[in-house]
């Protein structure tokens, strides 16, 4: 049975790598086309229907790019579609959500000090929230308010704040931030799947049929693309936040999430304004730094981290605590790990519990059995640099504990 944990860990790594590859491709193409669109120059004597053009140099060659505001007079012989980057980014992200948070719901998704949920309840709430997010957003875009791009963005910001607060009232801090990223990424990918690409296909079908395409389809797609552009950086933050408990495992984590969305807007505004050759709004960087300082302050109020604390053992944890090898394994953990993984770490230079993982009580040690096994038993990842001098024999005790318990 213990082979299952190792295989599951490698599956998680493969899904994470897949997700990183596709996300880089999607974000890269998205940022490029926004920058290209903003940098277009209108010149005299351009071909009919051309809105603007730009000369670029890269990789030893020159590129001459022209944009048609609606569509060219006839269908090009070869047309490259940019859609699969988005689709596979969402698919790989959902795969990771299933592997890490649904497969390990008791440890990563549920915090019983926040809400006492059964795994199936937490998973159902997770799936429902992702679907509801897109429905609300799409209805807002199609409402009369949708004609006001910035007003719509402001209302979307309020929706995201409400979701940030809501997620922190249901899931662990770590899962709340991950879900906020998934919530936003679902909106972005659904924009591509349900709006941007279908609208482009309508334009292509009109060209093939010899009809003049309606410009409204391009305008709608452009608005959705702009929303995606401003939401990208916060999504990246939330996807990486699981490494930083000072962000997700603090009392004001939902406020921190709201400020992260604002930082995403200020950073993108600088790039977008610069690409459009409308100056360099350096004030955006000052605002971004000030927002980040506020986030740092909020992360220490109160100073004791509040996320993902176990007060009672789950049935799975009880199994590991009841195992005959638990006593020996607990002694190893308390001697080699708990000086850092504590509410108040005593190891020099460690001021906050690493990744909010505490290993002081029986319940905490049993709850993190799988991580202890993989990080300190099967591998030498922990302690970092073996600073606490854990011996090979002690690592074998951790392996024996986990494999014995999991085989029962």
C-alpha positions in Angstrom: 0.0 0.0 0.0 2.9 2.4 0.7 3.8 2.2 -3.0 0.5 4.1 -3.6 1.8 7.1 -1.7 5.0 7.3 -3.8 3.1 6.8 -7.1 0.6 9.4 -6.0 3.4 11.9 -5.3 4.9 11.3 -8.7 1.5 11.7 -10.4 1.2 15.0 -8.5 4.6 16.1 -9.7 3.8 15.2 -13.3 0.5 17.1 -13.2 2.2 20.1 -11.7 4.8 20.1 -14.5 2.2 19.7 -17.1 0.3 22.6 -15.6 3.4 24.8 -15.5 4.2 24.1 -19.1 0.7 24.9 -20.4 0.3 27.9 -18.1 3.6 29.4 -19.4 2.3 28.9 -23.0 -1.1 30.5 -22.3 0.2 33.5 -20.3 3.0 34.1 -22.8 0.7 34.3 -25.8 -1.8 36.3 -23.8 0.7 38.9 -22.7 2.2 39.1 -26.2 -1.0 39.7 -28.0 -2.1 42.4 -25.5 1.2 44.1 -25.9 1.0 43.8 -29.7 -2.6 45.2 -29.8 -1.7 48.2 -27.6 1.5 48.9 -29.6 -0.2 49.0 -33.1 0.6 52.1 -35.1 -1.8 53.7 -37.7 0.0 54.7 -40.9 -1.2 56.2 -44.2 -1.8 53.9 -47.2 -2.4 50.7 -45.2 -4.5 48.0 -46.9 -8.3 48.3 -46.6 -9.6 47.0 -43.2 -6.2 47.2 -41.5 -6.5 48.9 -38.1 -2.7 49.2 -37.4 0.6 47.6 -37.8 3.9 47.0 -35.9 7.4 46.1 -36.8 9.2 43.8 -34.4 12.6 42.2 -34.2 13.4 38.9 -32.5 15.7 36.0 -32.9 17.7 37.7 -35.7 14.7 38.4 -37.9 12.2 41.2 -38.5 8.4 40.7 -38.3 5.8 42.9 -39.9 2.4 42.4 -38.1 -0.9 43.9 -39.2 -4.2 43.8 -37.4 -7.6 43.8 -39.1 -10.1 45.4 -36.8 -12.9 43.0 -37.9 -11.5 40.6 -40.6 -9.7 40.7 -43.9 -11.7 40.7 -47.2 -11.2 37.0 -47.6 -10.2 34.0 -45.6 -6.4 33.6 -45.3 -4.9 30.3 -46.6 -3.5 29.5 -43.2 -4.9 30.6 -39.8 -3.3 29.8 -36.5 -5.6 29.5 -33.5 -4.6 30.3 -29.9 -6.9 28.2 -27.7 -5.3 24.9 -26.7 -2.9 26.7 -24.3 -5.9 27.9 -22.3 -7.8 24.6 -22.5 -4.9 22.4 -21.3 -4.0 24.9 -18.6 -7.4 24.6 -17.1 -7.5 20.8 -17.5 -4.1 20.3 -15.9 -5.0 22.7 -13.1 -8.2 20.8 -12.4 -6.2 17.5 -12.5 -4.0 18.9 -9.8 -7.0 20.0 -7.8 -8.3 16.5 -7.9 -4.9 14.9 -7.0 -3.8 17.2 -4.2 -7.0 18.7 -2.7 -9.7 16.1 -3.5 -7.4 13.1 -3.0 -6.0 14.6 0.2 -9.2 16.4 1.4 -8.7 15.6 5.1 -5.2 17.2 5.1 -5.3 20.0 2.5 -8.9 20.9 1.8 -10.7 20.7 5.1 -9.8 22.6 8.3 -12.2 21.4 11.0 -11.5 24.5 13.1 -13.0 26.5 10.2 -15.9 24.1 9.2 -16.3 20.5 10.0 -17.0 18.9 6.6 -16.9 15.4 5.3 -14.6 15.1 2.3 -17.5 14.6 -0.2 -19.2 17.8 1.2 -16.0 19.8 0.7 -15.5 18.5 -2.8 -19.1 19.2 -3.8 -18.8 22.8 -2.5 -15.5 23.2 -4.4 -17.0 22.1 -7.7 -20.2 24.1 -7.2 -18.2 27.3 -6.5 -16.2 27.0 -9.7 -19.3 26.6 -11.8 -21.2 29.4 -10.1 -18.3 31.8 -10.6 -18.5 31.6 -14.3 -22.3 31.8 -14.4 -22.3 35.0 -12.3 -19.5 36.6 -14.3 -21.0 35.8 -17.7 -24.4 37.2 -16.7 -22.8 40.4 -15.6 -20.9 40.7 -18.9 -24.2 40.2 -20.8 -26.1 42.6 -18.7 -26.4 46.4 -19.5 -23.4 46.9 -17.2 -21.3 44.9 -19.6 -21.1 47.9 -21.9 -19.0 49.6 -19.3 -15.7 47.7 -19.2 -14.2 49.4 -16.1 -17.5 49.4 -14.2 -17.8 45.7 -14.9 -14.2 45.2 -13.6 -15.1 47.0 -10.4 -18.1 44.8 -9.8 -16.1 41.7 -10.6 -13.6 42.9 -8.0 -16.4 43.0 -5.4 -17.4 39.4 -6.4 -13.9 38.2 -6.0 -13.7 39.8 -2.5 -16.9 38.1 -1.5 -15.5 34.8 -2.8 -12.2 35.3 -1.0 -14.0 35.8 2.3 -16.4 32.9 1.6 -13.6 30.4 0.8 -11.8 31.3 4.0 -15.0 30.5 6.0 -15.3 27.0 4.5 -11.8 25.6 3.6 -8.3 25.7 5.1 -6.4 28.9 4.4 -4.2 27.1 1.9 -7.2 25.6 0.0 -9.0 28.9 0.1 -6.3 30.7 -1.8 -5.9 27.8 -4.2 -9.6 27.9 -4.9 -9.7 31.6 -5.4 -7.0 31.1 -8.1 -9.0 28.3 -9.6 -12.2 30.3 -9.4 -10.6 33.2 -11.4 -8.8 30.8 -13.8 -12.1 29.1 -14.6 -13.6 32.4 -15.6 -10.5 33.2 -17.8 -10.5 29.8 -19.5 -14.3 29.8 -19.9 -13.9 33.2 -21.6 -11.8 31.6 -24.2 -13.9 28.4 -24.6 -17.4 30.0 -24.6 -16.9 33.5 -25.9 -13.6 34.4 -27.6 -13.1 31.3 -29.8 -16.9 30.9 -30.8 -17.0 34.6 -31.7 -13.9 34.2 -33.9 -15.4 31.1 -35.5 -18.5 33.2 -36.4 -16.3 35.7 -38.1 -14.5 32.9 -40.0 -17.8 31.4 -41.1 -18.9 34.7 -42.4 -15.7 35.1 -44.4 -16.0 31.7 -45.9 -19.7 32.4 -46.9 -18.7 35.8 -48.4 -20.6 37.8 -45.8 -19.3 40.9 -44.0 -18.6 39.9 -40.4 -20.4 41.9 -37.6 -17.7 43.9 -35.6 -19.6 43.2 -32.3 -18.1 39.7 -32.1 -14.6 41.1 -32.1 -15.5 43.8 -29.6 -17.0 41.3 -27.2 -14.0 39.0 -27.5 -11.6 41.8 -26.9 -13.4 42.9 -23.7 -13.1 39.3 -22.3 -9.5 39.2 -23.4 -8.8 42.4 -21.5 -10.4 40.9 -18.3 -8.2 37.9 -18.6 -5.1 40.1 -19.0 -5.8 41.9 -15.7 -6.6 38.7 -13.8 -3.6 36.7 -14.8 -1.0 38.0 -12.2 -3.3 37.4 -9.2 -4.0 33.9 -10.4 -0.2 33.2 -10.5 0.1 34.5 -7.0 -2.7 32.3 -5.7 -1.3 29.2 -7.4 2.1 29.8 -5.8 0.7 30.9 -2.4 0.7 27.4 -0.9 4.4 27.8 -0.3 3.8 31.0 1.8 1.7 30.4 4.9 2.1 34.1 5.9 -0.2 34.9 3.1 -2.9 32.2 3.4 -2.7 31.1 7.0 -3.3 34.4 8.7 -6.4 36.0 10.2 -6.8 38.6 7.4 -6.0 36.2 4.5 -9.2 37.3 2.6 -8.1 40.9 2.8 -4.7 40.0 1.6 -6.3 38.2 -1.4 -8.3 41.4 -2.2 -5.1 43.5 -2.2 -3.4 40.9 -4.4 -6.1 41.6 -7.1 -5.4 45.3 -6.8 -1.7 44.7 -7.2 -2.4 42.7 -10.4 -4.3 45.7 -11.8 -1.6 48.2 -11.0 1.2 46.1 -12.4 -0.6 45.3 -15.6 -1.7 49.0 -16.0 2.0 50.0 -16.1 2.8 47.4 -18.8 -0.3 48.1 -20.8 0.2 51.9 -20.7 3.8 51.5 -21.7 3.0 49.1 -24.6 0.4 51.6 -25.8 3.1 54.3 -25.8 1.1 56.5 -23.5 3.9 57.2 -21.0 5.2 55.3 -18.1 2.9 55.6 -15.1 5.5 55.1 -12.4 2.9 55.8 -9.7 1.6 52.3 -10.2 4.8 50.8 -8.9 4.6 53.0 -5.8 1.1 51.9 -5.2 2.1 48.3 -5.7 4.9 48.5 -3.2 2.6 50.2 -0.6 0.0 47.5 -1.1 2.6 44.8 -0.6 3.8 46.5 2.6 0.2 46.5 3.8 0.0 42.8 3.0 3.2 42.1 5.0 1.6 44.0 8.0 -1.6 42.1 7.8 0.2 38.8 7.7 1.4 39.4 11.3 -1.9 40.6 12.8 -2.1 38.6 14.9 1.4 37.2 14.9 0.3 33.6 15.6 -0.7 31.9 12.4 -4.3 30.7 12.5 -4.7 28.4 9.5 -4.8 24.7 9.3 -4.5 23.8 12.9 -5.7 20.3 14.0 -7.7 20.1 17.2 -8.9 16.5 16.9 -7.8 13.5 14.9 -9.5 12.3 11.8 -10.1 8.6 11.3 -7.0 8.4 9.1 -4.9 10.2 11.6 -6.2 7.9 14.4 -4.9 4.9 12.3 -1.4 6.3 12.3 -1.5 7.3 15.9 -2.6 3.8 17.0 0.2 2.0 15.1 2.8 0.2 17.2 5.6 2.2 15.6 4.0 5.5 16.3 5.9 6.1 19.6 9.3 5.7 18.0 8.4 7.8 15.0 6.9 10.5 17.3 10.2 10.7 19.3 12.1 11.2 16.0 9.8 13.9 14.8 9.8 15.8 18.1 13.6 15.5 18.3 14.4 16.5 14.7 11.4 18.4 13.4 9.4 20.2 16.1 11.9 22.9 16.8 10.8 24.5 13.5 7.4 23.0 13.0 5.9 24.6 16.1 3.6 27.4 17.1 6.6 29.2 18.3 9.7 27.9 16.5 12.9 27.8 18.6 15.3 27.1 15.8 17.5 30.2 15.2 16.4 32.1 12.1 12.9 30.4 11.9 10.3 33.0 13.0 7.2 31.3 11.6 6.0 27.7 11.3 7.3 26.5 7.8 4.2 26.1 5.5 2.0 26.3 8.7 2.8 22.6 9.4 3.0 22.0 13.1 4.4 18.8 14.5 4.1 19.2 18.3 1.2 17.0 19.3 0.2 13.4 18.5 -2.7 14.6 16.4 -0.5 17.0 14.3 2.2 14.3 13.7 -0.4 11.7 12.8 -2.2 14.1 10.5 1.0 14.7 8.5 2.2 11.1 8.4 2.3 10.9 4.6 4.3 14.1 4.3 6.7 13.0 7.0 7.2 9.7 5.2 7.9 11.2 1.8 9.9 14.2 3.0 12.0 12.6 5.8 11.6 8.9 5.3 11.7 8.0 1.7 13.7 11.1 0.7 16.1 13.4 2.5 14.3 16.7 1.7 13.7 17.3 5.4 15.3 18.6 7.5 16.8 21.0 5.0 20.5 20.2 4.7 19.9 17.7 7.5 20.6 20.6 10.0 19.2 18.6 12.9 21.3 15.5 12.0 18.6 13.0 11.6 20.3 9.6 11.2 19.6 6.8 8.6 18.2 4.6 11.4 15.8 7.3 12.4 14.6 7.7 8.8 14.0 3.9 8.8 11.8 4.3 11.8 9.7 6.8 10.0 9.4 4.5 7.0 8.5 1.5 9.2 5.8 3.6 10.9 4.1 4.7 7.8 4.3 1.5 5.8 3.2 -0.6 8.8 0.2 1.7 9.4 -0.8 2.0 5.7 -0.6 -1.8 5.3 -3.0 -2.5 8.2 
